[in-house]
Amino acid sequence: GNQLFMNDVFLKRLFAVSITSSGNPPTFSLTPEGRLTARNADISGHISANSGTLNNVVIAENCTIKGTLRAENIIGDVVKTHNVSLPDLRAAGEHRHATERTVTVIDDQSFDRNIVIPPVFYSGIIYKGSDGDGATSICTLTVSVNDRVVFSKTSSIGTRRTSGGYPVQEDTIYPGSSTPFSYFMRMASGGGDVRIKFRIEVIYYGTAPGFMTTGIQITTMKASASGFVES
């Protein structure tokens, strides 16, 4: 029947067109084209591959990539960016509105990180139709880190009493008059969470309460001096 059954065979050299393990389905096969299929493989030596696909693979230890790495999604603290959204203004007194937001950078990494906030400009708003003969909007940005104030500056805009009382013709902002806020700090691993609170307060007369910023962005990145040479 073209079949040979042997137990405990020692072959010094085997020439075979193909090899297929027993079982249904087989757990191991090698085709004449060199296609190797195995259900499980433990390889302790060198692997060289020019193409292929890996799914659900864990790299347990160090890996060096000498070429280009392209990744659609990276989970981990290479660089993280968070855009801060401030709630709507709420009344905080007569002719005074305010809003605030606290962002917590969680101490969940095993290495030191840098926290960077690029420059933020801010301004109150004098709205179209406001009093053209004395409207004022005073915007104050206050920033606290772990309950310690690190920045508090005010930007003011207003209409002068030279317009004859005509209403303001368009919304007016002037972020360029503000003192910009920027920030950097080293966040040591194991040093605890970092809480950053942003507060905007607007004092207004002859117009409605309002403010604008150029955007508040918090970036965290691994603290490292590698990749740079000073000369």
C-alpha positions in Angstrom: 0.0 0.0 0.0 3.0 2.3 -0.5 3.3 2.9 3.2 6.1 2.0 5.7 5.7 2.2 9.4 8.8 2.4 11.6 9.5 3.2 15.2 12.7 4.9 16.6 14.5 5.3 13.3 17.9 7.0 13.1 18.6 8.5 9.6 21.9 10.2 9.0 20.7 12.0 5.9 17.1 12.2 4.5 16.1 13.3 1.0 12.3 13.9 0.8 10.1 15.8 -1.6 7.9 16.9 1.2 7.5 16.2 4.9 4.1 16.2 6.7 3.5 15.2 10.3 0.8 12.8 11.3 -2.4 14.1 12.8 -5.5 15.8 11.4 -4.8 18.5 10.7 -1.0 18.1 10.6 1.0 20.3 13.0 4.1 20.4 10.7 4.8 20.4 7.0 7.5 21.2 4.5 6.7 21.5 0.8 9.0 21.1 -2.2 8.8 24.9 -2.6 10.4 25.4 0.8 7.2 26.5 2.6 7.4 25.6 6.2 4.3 25.4 8.3 4.3 24.7 12.0 1.8 25.2 14.7 4.4 26.1 17.3 8.1 26.9 16.9 10.9 27.6 19.4 13.9 29.0 17.5 17.0 29.7 19.6 19.4 30.6 16.8 19.5 33.2 14.0 16.5 34.2 12.0 16.8 36.1 8.7 13.7 37.3 6.8 13.2 39.6 3.8 9.4 39.8 3.9 6.4 38.6 5.8 3.7 39.5 8.3 3.7 39.3 12.1 0.4 39.4 14.1 0.0 39.5 17.8 3.7 39.3 18.5 5.4 40.5 21.7 9.0 41.7 21.6 10.1 40.8 25.1 13.6 42.4 25.1 15.7 45.0 23.3 15.2 45.4 19.5 17.2 47.6 17.1 15.6 49.0 14.0 18.3 50.3 11.6 15.9 51.3 8.8 12.6 53.2 8.8 9.8 52.4 11.2 6.3 53.2 10.1 3.5 52.8 12.6 -0.2 53.9 12.3 -0.7 53.6 16.1 1.8 53.7 19.0 0.7 52.9 22.5 3.4 54.2 24.9 5.0 57.3 26.1 7.2 58.2 23.1 5.5 61.6 22.7 2.0 62.5 23.9 0.1 65.7 23.2 -3.1 66.9 24.9 -5.1 69.9 23.7 -6.8 71.6 26.7 -10.4 72.6 26.2 -11.8 75.3 28.6 -15.5 75.2 29.6 -17.8 78.1 29.0 -17.4 81.2 31.1 -19.6 81.4 34.3 -20.4 84.4 36.5 -17.9 85.0 39.2 -19.1 88.4 40.5 -20.3 91.7 39.2 -19.0 92.3 35.6 -16.7 89.3 36.1 -16.8 85.8 34.5 -14.4 83.0 34.8 -13.6 79.4 33.7 -10.9 76.9 34.6 -9.7 73.4 33.7 -7.3 71.1 35.5 -5.2 68.6 33.6 -3.4 65.8 35.4 -0.3 64.3 33.9 -0.2 60.8 35.4 3.0 59.4 36.9 2.6 56.0 35.1 6.0 55.6 33.3 9.3 54.0 34.4 11.4 56.9 33.0 11.7 60.6 33.5 9.7 62.9 31.1 9.6 66.5 30.1 6.4 68.5 30.2 6.3 71.3 27.6 3.6 73.9 26.9 4.3 76.1 23.8 3.5 79.8 24.1 -0.2 80.7 24.7 -1.6 84.1 23.8 -4.9 85.3 25.1 -7.3 88.2 24.9 -10.7 89.4 26.0 -13.3 90.2 23.3 -15.2 93.4 22.6 -18.2 92.2 20.6 -19.8 93.9 17.6 -22.5 96.3 18.7 -20.8 97.0 22.0 -20.5 100.5 23.4 -18.1 102.4 21.1 -17.4 105.0 23.7 -15.8 103.1 26.5 -16.2 99.3 26.3 -13.5 97.3 28.1 -12.5 93.7 28.4 -9.7 92.6 30.8 -8.6 89.0 30.4 -6.3 87.3 33.1 -4.7 84.0 32.6 -3.5 82.2 35.7 -1.7 78.9 35.7 -0.9 76.7 38.7 1.2 73.6 38.9 0.5 71.3 41.9 -1.4 74.2 43.5 1.6 76.7 43.1 0.9 79.7 40.8 3.6 79.8 38.1 2.0 82.5 35.9 -0.6 85.2 36.2 -0.8 88.0 33.7 -3.5 90.3 32.4 -4.3 91.6 28.8 -6.7 94.6 28.4 -8.5 95.9 25.3 -11.0 98.7 25.1 -12.7 101.4 22.9 -11.6 104.9 23.5 -14.0 107.8 24.2 -13.4 109.3 20.8 -15.8 107.4 18.6 -18.8 109.6 19.3 -20.6 106.7 20.9 -21.1 104.7 17.7 -21.4 101.0 18.3 -18.4 98.7 17.6 -18.5 97.6 14.0 -16.9 94.2 14.4 -15.7 91.8 17.1 -12.3 93.0 18.5 -9.6 90.9 20.0 -5.9 91.7 20.6 -3.9 88.6 21.7 -0.7 90.2 20.6 -0.9 92.6 23.6 -0.8 89.7 26.1 2.3 88.4 27.8 2.5 84.8 26.4 2.6 81.9 28.8 5.0 79.0 28.1 6.2 76.3 30.4 8.8 73.5 30.8 9.4 71.1 33.7 11.2 67.8 34.3 8.8 65.1 35.6 10.7 62.5 37.5 9.5 59.0 37.4 8.0 58.1 40.8 7.6 61.7 41.8 3.8 61.7 41.7 1.2 63.1 39.3 1.5 66.7 38.0 -1.7 68.8 38.2 -1.8 71.8 35.9 -4.7 74.2 36.4 -5.6 76.9 33.8 -7.9 79.7 34.9 -9.3 82.5 32.7 -11.0 85.5 34.3 -12.7 88.2 32.3 -13.7 91.7 33.7 -15.9 93.5 31.2 -17.8 96.8 30.8 -20.0 97.9 27.9 -19.7 94.5 26.2 -20.5 90.9 26.9 -18.1 88.5 28.6 -15.8 86.6 26.2 -12.2 85.5 25.7 -10.0 83.7 23.2 -6.7 81.9 23.3 -4.3 80.7 20.6 -4.7 77.2 22.0 -3.3 75.4 25.1 -1.3 72.3 24.3 0.5 70.1 26.7 3.2 67.7 25.4 5.1 65.0 27.3 8.2 63.3 26.0 10.9 61.0 27.3 13.7 63.0 28.9 16.8 62.1 26.9 19.8 64.0 25.5 20.5 61.3 22.9 20.6 62.3 19.2 22.3 65.7 19.8 25.9 66.8 19.7 27.0 70.3 20.7 30.1 71.8 19.2 
